[in-house]
Amino acid sequence: MDKKNAMRAGAVAAGTTLMMLLMSSPALALTRDDGDDPGTGLSVIDTVGLFVVAPIVLFAVIAGLVMVLDKSKKQA
C-alpha cells in the first residue's frame, strides 16, 4: 500500500513539474515589450566582482564590525 502511495505522489510531482516547465517557456523572454530599453551586458570581471567579491567583502566588513564592537567580553 505504501508503494502505491509513493508512486502516486511521484507521478503528481512529475506532472506538476512538467506543467510548470511548459507554462513558463523561456521563448517568451525573447519578445521585447513596449518601452523596453535594456542596457549593455556585464563583462565577466563585472559579474564576478558584483556577485562574488562584493558579497564576500560585505560579509567581512560586517563580521569585522561585529567583532570589534562586541562589548560583551570583559577585557582584563
C-alpha positions in Angstrom: 0.0 0.0 0.0 2.9 2.4 0.8 4.5 1.7 -2.6 1.3 2.7 -4.3 1.1 6.0 -2.5 4.7 6.7 -3.2 4.2 6.1 -6.9 1.1 8.3 -6.9 3.0 11.1 -5.1 5.9 10.8 -7.6 3.5 10.9 -10.6 1.8 14.0 -9.2 5.1 15.7 -8.5 6.4 14.9 -12.0 3.2 16.1 -13.7 3.2 19.3 -11.7 6.9 20.0 -12.6 6.2 19.2 -16.3 3.3 21.6 -16.4 5.2 24.4 -14.7 8.1 23.9 -17.2 5.7 24.0 -20.2 3.8 27.1 -18.9 7.0 29.1 -18.2 8.5 28.9 -21.6 11.9 30.8 -22.0 10.9 31.7 -25.5 8.6 34.4 -24.1 11.7 36.2 -22.9 12.8 36.9 -26.5 9.8 39.2 -27.1 10.5 42.8 -26.4 7.9 44.8 -24.5 6.9 48.4 -25.4 9.3 50.8 -23.7 11.9 48.1 -23.1 15.4 49.6 -23.1 18.0 47.0 -22.0 21.4 48.3 -21.1 24.7 46.8 -22.1 25.7 43.4 -20.7 28.1 42.8 -17.9 31.6 41.6 -18.6 33.0 38.5 -16.8 35.0 40.7 -14.4 32.0 42.9 -13.6 29.9 39.8 -13.0 32.4 38.1 -10.7 33.0 41.4 -8.9 29.3 42.0 -8.4 28.2 38.5 -7.4 31.2 37.0 -5.8 33.7 39.7 -4.5 31.2 42.3 -3.3 29.2 39.8 -1.0 32.4 38.4 0.4 33.8 41.9 1.2 30.4 43.0 2.7 30.4 39.9 4.9 33.9 40.5 6.0 33.2 44.1 6.9 30.0 43.2 8.9 31.8 40.4 10.7 34.8 42.7 11.4 32.5 45.4 12.8 30.7 42.9 15.0 33.9 41.5 16.4 35.4 45.0 17.0 32.3 46.5 18.5 31.4 43.5 20.7 31.4 44.7 24.3 30.1 41.6 26.0 33.6 40.3 26.7 35.4 41.8 29.7 38.9 42.8 28.9 41.3 42.4 31.8 
